Amino acid sequence: MRKLLLSVVVALAVGVVVLPAAAAQATLAPAEWTSNGVTLTGEQTITSTTTAASTGGTGRILATTSNGWTIACHLAIATGSSWVDAGGAGFVDNADIVFSDCVSNMCAGVTTASNSSISSQLSYDTATGAIVDVLSGISVTDNVPCVGNLTFAGSLETMATHDASACGGNGGVILEFLNSATGGSLSGPSGLTTRASGFQELCLDDGSDLDVEIP
């Protein structure tokens, strides 16, 4: 038993998932969106953009498929019907999602479009205190001239941290996509899967500070 516990601690320290999904989820509990220390109690509209730190400073979210294909795009969530709310809930309206400036190691002329709205749930790991935002209902289609259309769907887990200098100095939340088993993957055609890496800056439209906290 002692050896088993030690192996679990070491695995968590290096970010390796060794437990069944059901056991891992049992450690998650709801976290909260806050603004200036006050828990949000109603829908607050948001905007989001890929940070310059993404993909080695190119300002793109990088998607890497299981066969080595890569597609990297800038991702923005425009002001509109997307929001965060009480209980760590979140929603991104499909009409607000814009992909642009896409590049790929396959060929030029790649474009990406979203097919669905995305729901999210802010949670924290009761063992480590790490706060995550799980994005569900993702469905994107990459139009690749030399391959065709590739649609990937599923859920991804992002690490959520506060950055006081984000959102023009107003303060906001940075969501980090993890290109690892911890971050999950999207399923595509012919058994392909894809993982994402990069950073999204999440801001409140009213200019107030957005933070994530454990209740």
CORQUI-V401764 format. One record per backbone hydrogen bond with DSSP energy under -0.5 kcal/mol. CO is the residue of the C=O (numbers start at 1). NH is the residue of the N-H. Records with the same first field share a line. If there is no record, write none. Layout:
CO=NH ; NH
This chain:
1=5
2=6
3=7
4=8
5=9
6=10
7=11
8=12
9=13
10=14
11=15 ; 16
12=15
16=18
20=24
21=25
22=26
24=27
25=28
27=126
29=124
30=215
32=213
33=40
34=211
35=38
38=35
44=84
45=205
47=203
48=77
49=201
51=54
52=59
53=56 ; 57
54=58 ; 59 ; 60
55=58
61=63 ; 73
62=64 ; 197
63=65 ; 71
64=195
65=68
69=65
70=105
71=63
72=103
73=61
74=100
75=50
76=78 ; 98
77=48
82=46
83=91
84=44
85=88
86=89
88=122
89=85
90=120
91=83 ; 93
92=118
93=96 ; 97
94=97
96=78
98=76
100=74
103=72
111=143
113=141
118=92
119=136
120=90
121=134
122=31
123=132
124=29 ; 126
125=129
130=125
131=160
132=123 ; 134
133=135 ; 158
134=121 ; 136
135=156
136=119
138=154
139=115 ; 116
140=152
141=113 ; 143
142=144 ; 150
143=111 ; 145
144=147 ; 148
148=144
150=142
152=140
153=187
154=138
156=135
157=178
158=133
159=161 ; 176
161=174
163=166 ; 172
165=169
166=169 ; 171
167=170
171=210
172=163
173=175 ; 202
174=161 ; 176
175=177 ; 200
176=159
177=179 ; 198
178=180
180=184
181=184
183=157
185=155
186=194
187=153
188=191
189=192
192=188
193=66
194=186
195=64
197=62
198=177
199=51
200=175 ; 202
201=49 ; 203
202=173
203=47
204=207
208=204
211=34
213=32
